[in-house]
């Protein structure tokens, strides 16, 4: 039977110290090191692991404040600002790179099952590119602001919230 992952004592102490703090709190590394009785820097893997656990288990976003200042828990508007388009830009580049690779495929060389798989991927790539386009973004924004007659405002916002992944 494989062994379960066990958190280090220092990681757990970091989690226990950071968890009760309010949004917007800034804790310098000296204070954190003193509280957990171990030296901590921004590059410490135990700190990174603790921040990831806080995100997953407690819905708290913490980040290192540079240079060598400390860690800070983000407020909701800062979280929104931080994620604004971050994942979209990377996804769009990846899809376009996949499109370039797909352009060199000779379809006649594929057997029927490979062809079905390739065609399904091509359709999916096109749908993602359309969803990531500026024009589609503007349409969604108009709907969510209520300046479009396509959908009522609450429906667009509820729709977007329902598509987001829920924490267990």
C-alpha positions, -999 to 999 in steps of 0.1 A, spaced: 0 0 0 15 34 -10 23 58 18 1 89 21 15 124 18 23 138 52 26 176 57 57 187 74 54 202 109 66 236 96 41 237 68 13 229 92 25 257 116 25 281 87 -10 271 78 -22 274 114 -6 309 117 -18 323 84 -53 308 83 -71 331 109 -58 364 94 -83 387 76 -81 396 39 -56 423 32 -32 413 60 5 417 54 28 396 75 66 402 72 90 372 71 105 381 105 71 379 122 62 347 104 96 331 112 92 341 149 56 328 150 64 293 136 98 292 152 117 285 119 133 307 94 111 315 63 118 332 30 98 337 -1 115 309 -19 109 283 9 90 253 -5 72 248 28 57 284 25 47 277 -11 31 244 -1 12 261 28 -1 289 5 -13 262 -19 -31 243 9 -46 275 21 -60 282 -14 -74 247 -18 -87 239 17 -96 274 31 -103 295 -1 -75 319 9 -52 335 -17 -18 344 -2 12 358 -22 48 367 -15 54 405 -15 87 414 -29 114 423 -23 118 403 9 88 420 26 65 392 35 33 374 26 -1 391 20 -36 377 18 -55 392 -12 -88 409 -9 -115 399 -34 -110 428 -58 -73 420 -59 -80 384 -67 -102 394 -96 -76 419 -109 -49 392 -106 -68 366 -126 -82 390 -152 -73 373 -185 -42 356 -171 -54 321 -180 -70 332 -213 -37 346 -228 -19 313 -221 -48 292 -234 -50 312 -267 -13 308 -274 -15 271 -267 -44 267 -291 -28 287 -318 4 266 -315 -17 235 -318 -34 249 -349 0 254 -365 10 218 -358 -23 206 -371 -18 224 -404 10 201 -414 -10 168 -409 -18 150 -441 -54 138 -436 -50 110 -462 -24 93 -439 -49 89 -410 -70 59 -404 -107 65 -398 -105 65 -359 -75 89 -360 -94 111 -385 -124 112 -362 -102 121 -333 -83 148 -353 -116 163 -366 -131 164 -331 -99 182 -318 -101 206 -347 -137 215 -340 -129 219 -303 -99 242 -311 -121 264 -332 -147 266 -305 -121 276 -279 -106 302 -302 -141 317 -308 -148 317 -271 -114 335 -264 -119 361 -291 -123 398 -282 -156 400 -300 -171 372 -279 -156 387 -248 -173 420 -255 -207 403 -261 -204 384 -228 -194 417 -211 -225 435 -225 -248 407 -214 -233 407 -179 -236 445 -176 -272 443 -188 -266 464 -219 -276 436 -243 -310 423 -250 -297 387 -254 -301 376 -218 -312 392 -185 -282 404 -164 -287 379 -136 -288 350 -160 -254 358 -174 -238 362 -140 -254 331 -126 -244 312 -157 -207 323 -153 -208 314 -116 -223 280 -123 -195 272 -147 -168 279 -121 -153 249 -103 -167 243 -68 -144 235 -39 -152 202 -22 
